[in-house]
Amino acid sequence: MNKDSQLVITEFLDRKEQEMLEDLKTLVNLESGSRDKAGVDKAGALLKKWWEEEGFEVETYEAEDVGDSYVARINTDSDKPKVVMIGHFDTVFPVGEVYRRPFEIREDLACGPGAGDMKGGIVSMVYVIKALKEADLLHGPVSVVLNSHEEIGSQYTRRIIEEEVQGAGIVLNMEPARADGSVVTSRKGAAFVTMTIIGKASHSGVAPQEGARS
């Protein structure tokens, strides 16, 4: 990228700052707690619309007990290395949280349920694409994976992500950096384990002495 392109991108993003904040406000104020399928799907429908407006083809991955997830793609016929961006639009917050503390700008911080983790990252992805288009730099294939239930383990999207990143030149998870700006290159995971226990059952609070003890 040359200096002229860099200037186009930075000036574009400066001009769009208020628009970005308005989009973030809209998305944050759509409740999308991981297990609130109706809320997550409402937020997902907005994201689908945003990506389609940018010329992406959006594939929907339906789910019964969590929100639907999406993969948005553009320039799929290009032979350039694919870029994959990943983000989730569910939050850890219960239904009603956004009514207790809706989106607001507090000094220089954008606040509200999920503003940082990671609806801010979702909005950033959209405007990265807008900026690349403005600078005439969006020529290679780009895939955007929009995960509806990352906060509870990504049970249904793991396969989707693994398939989408095959052959990618770079994969970026667009969650926030550390407080000092450091880029995170690895994270802990999650596991779901089923255990079979053989022994003598007893209530741990009422009659622990009747259970099996080592």
C-alpha positions as CSV (number, residue, x, y, z in Angstrom):
1,M,0.0,0.0,0.0
2,N,1.5,3.4,-1.0
3,K,1.2,6.6,0.9
4,D,-1.5,8.0,-1.3
5,S,-3.7,5.0,-0.5
6,Q,-3.0,5.3,3.2
7,L,-4.0,8.9,3.1
8,V,-7.3,8.0,1.3
9,I,-8.1,5.4,4.0
10,T,-7.3,7.6,7.0
11,E,-9.2,10.6,5.6
12,F,-12.2,8.4,4.8
13,L,-12.3,6.9,8.3
14,D,-11.9,10.3,9.9
15,R,-14.9,11.5,7.8
16,K,-16.9,8.5,8.8
17,E,-16.3,8.6,12.5
18,Q,-19.8,9.8,13.5
19,E,-21.4,7.4,11.1
20,M,-19.4,4.5,12.7
21,L,-20.6,5.6,16.1
22,E,-24.2,5.7,15.0
23,D,-23.9,2.2,13.6
24,L,-22.3,1.0,16.8
25,K,-25.1,2.5,18.8
26,T,-27.7,0.7,16.7
27,L,-25.9,-2.6,17.0
28,V,-25.3,-2.3,20.8
29,N,-28.9,-1.4,21.4
30,L,-30.0,-4.6,19.8
31,E,-29.9,-7.1,22.6
32,S,-28.1,-10.3,21.6
33,G,-27.3,-12.4,24.6
34,S,-26.0,-15.8,23.4
35,R,-29.1,-17.8,24.4
36,D,-31.6,-15.2,23.3
37,K,-32.2,-16.5,19.8
38,A,-34.7,-13.9,18.8
39,G,-32.5,-11.1,19.9
40,V,-29.4,-12.6,18.2
41,D,-31.3,-13.2,15.0
42,K,-32.5,-9.6,14.9
43,A,-28.9,-8.3,15.3
44,G,-27.8,-10.9,12.6
45,A,-30.4,-9.6,10.2
46,L,-28.9,-6.1,10.5
47,L,-25.4,-7.5,9.9
48,K,-26.5,-9.4,6.9
49,K,-28.0,-6.2,5.4
50,W,-24.8,-4.3,6.1
51,W,-22.6,-6.8,4.3
52,E,-25.0,-7.2,1.4
53,E,-24.9,-3.4,0.9
54,E,-21.1,-3.7,0.5
55,G,-21.6,-6.1,-2.3
56,F,-20.9,-9.3,-0.4
57,E,-22.8,-12.5,-0.9
58,V,-24.0,-13.7,2.5
59,E,-24.6,-17.4,3.3
60,T,-26.9,-18.1,6.3
61,Y,-26.2,-21.0,8.7
62,E,-29.4,-21.7,10.5
63,A,-29.6,-23.0,14.1
64,E,-32.4,-24.1,16.3
65,D,-31.3,-23.3,19.8
66,V,-28.9,-20.4,19.1
67,G,-28.9,-17.5,16.7
68,D,-28.1,-18.0,13.0
69,S,-24.6,-17.4,11.9
70,Y,-23.4,-16.0,8.6
71,V,-20.4,-16.0,6.2
72,A,-20.1,-13.0,3.9
73,R,-17.9,-13.4,0.8
74,I,-16.6,-11.2,-2.0
75,N,-14.3,-11.6,-5.0
76,T,-14.5,-15.4,-4.7
77,D,-13.2,-15.8,-8.2
78,S,-9.9,-14.0,-7.5
79,D,-6.7,-16.1,-7.4
80,K,-5.2,-13.7,-4.8
81,P,-4.7,-15.1,-1.2
82,K,-7.9,-15.0,0.7
83,V,-8.3,-12.8,3.8
84,V,-10.7,-14.1,6.5
85,M,-12.1,-11.9,9.2
86,I,-13.9,-13.4,12.2
87,G,-16.2,-11.8,14.7
88,H,-19.1,-12.6,17.0
89,F,-22.2,-10.6,17.6
90,D,-23.6,-12.3,20.7
91,T,-22.9,-11.0,24.2
92,V,-22.8,-12.4,27.8
93,F,-25.6,-10.1,29.0
94,P,-29.1,-11.1,30.0
95,V,-32.3,-9.8,28.4
96,G,-33.0,-6.4,29.7
97,E,-29.4,-5.2,30.2
98,V,-29.5,-2.9,27.3
99,Y,-32.5,-1.1,28.7
100,R,-30.7,-0.6,32.0
101,R,-27.7,0.9,30.4
102,P,-28.1,1.6,26.7
103,F,-25.3,2.8,24.4
104,E,-23.6,6.1,25.4
105,I,-20.4,8.0,24.9
106,R,-18.8,8.6,28.2
107,E,-15.9,11.0,27.9
108,D,-13.9,9.3,25.1
109,L,-15.3,5.8,25.6
110,A,-18.2,4.1,23.8
111,C,-20.1,2.2,26.4
112,G,-22.9,-0.3,26.4
113,P,-23.5,-4.1,26.5
114,G,-21.1,-5.7,24.1
115,A,-19.7,-2.4,22.8
116,G,-16.1,-3.7,23.2
117,D,-16.7,-7.5,23.1
118,M,-17.2,-7.3,20.3
119,K,-19.7,-5.2,18.5
120,G,-17.1,-2.5,18.1
121,G,-15.0,-5.0,16.2
122,I,-17.9,-5.9,14.0
123,V,-18.5,-2.3,13.0
124,S,-14.7,-1.9,12.5
125,M,-14.8,-4.8,9.9
126,V,-17.5,-3.1,7.9
127,Y,-15.7,0.2,7.8
128,V,-12.3,-1.5,6.9
129,I,-14.1,-2.8,3.8
130,K,-15.6,0.6,3.1
131,A,-12.2,2.2,3.4
132,L,-10.5,-0.3,1.1
133,K,-13.2,0.2,-1.5
134,E,-12.7,4.0,-1.2
135,A,-9.0,3.5,-1.9
136,D,-9.7,1.0,-4.8
137,L,-7.9,-1.8,-2.9
138,L,-10.6,-4.4,-2.5
139,H,-9.6,-6.8,-5.3
140,G,-8.8,-10.1,-3.5
141,P,-11.1,-12.6,-1.9
142,V,-12.4,-11.7,1.5
143,S,-14.6,-13.8,3.8
144,V,-16.2,-12.6,6.9
145,V,-17.4,-15.1,9.5
146,L,-20.1,-13.8,11.8
147,N,-20.5,-16.1,14.8
148,S,-23.8,-16.0,16.7
149,H,-22.7,-17.8,19.9
150,E,-19.0,-17.4,20.6
151,E,-19.5,-16.6,24.2
152,I,-20.9,-20.1,24.9
153,G,-18.3,-22.0,22.9
154,S,-19.0,-21.8,19.2
155,Q,-20.4,-25.3,19.1
156,Y,-22.1,-24.9,15.7
157,T,-19.6,-22.6,14.0
158,R,-16.3,-24.4,14.7
159,R,-16.7,-26.5,11.5
160,I,-17.7,-23.4,9.5
161,I,-14.7,-21.5,10.7
162,E,-12.3,-24.4,10.0
163,E,-13.6,-24.8,6.5
164,E,-13.6,-21.1,5.7
165,V,-9.9,-20.6,6.7
166,Q,-8.6,-23.3,4.5
167,G,-6.1,-21.9,2.1
168,A,-6.4,-18.4,3.6
169,G,-3.4,-16.0,3.4
170,I,-4.3,-14.4,6.7
171,V,-7.0,-14.8,9.3
172,L,-7.9,-12.0,11.6
173,N,-10.2,-12.3,14.7
174,M,-11.4,-8.8,15.2
175,E,-11.8,-8.7,18.9
176,P,-10.2,-5.8,20.7
177,A,-6.5,-5.7,21.4
178,R,-5.1,-5.6,25.0
179,A,-5.5,-2.3,27.0
180,D,-1.9,-1.4,26.0
181,G,-2.6,-2.0,22.3
182,S,-0.8,-5.4,22.1
183,V,-2.1,-7.7,19.4
184,V,-3.4,-11.1,20.8
185,T,-2.0,-14.0,18.9
186,S,-3.4,-16.9,20.9
187,R,-6.1,-17.6,23.4
188,K,-7.3,-20.3,25.7
189,G,-10.1,-22.5,24.4
190,A,-13.1,-24.3,25.8
191,A,-14.1,-28.0,26.2
192,F,-17.3,-29.8,26.8
193,V,-16.9,-33.0,28.8
194,T,-19.3,-35.8,29.6
195,M,-18.3,-37.7,32.7
196,T,-19.6,-41.0,34.1
197,I,-19.2,-41.3,37.9
198,I,-19.5,-44.6,39.8
199,G,-20.0,-44.3,43.5
200,K,-22.5,-43.7,46.3
201,A,-24.6,-40.5,45.7
202,S,-25.5,-38.2,48.5
203,H,-26.5,-34.5,48.8
204,S,-23.3,-32.6,49.4
205,G,-25.0,-30.0,51.6
206,V,-27.5,-32.0,53.6
207,A,-25.9,-35.4,54.1
208,P,-22.3,-35.4,52.8
209,Q,-21.3,-38.1,55.3
210,E,-23.5,-40.6,53.5
211,G,-21.7,-40.3,50.2
212,A,-18.6,-42.1,49.1
213,R,-15.4,-40.8,50.6
214,S,-11.7,-41.5,49.8
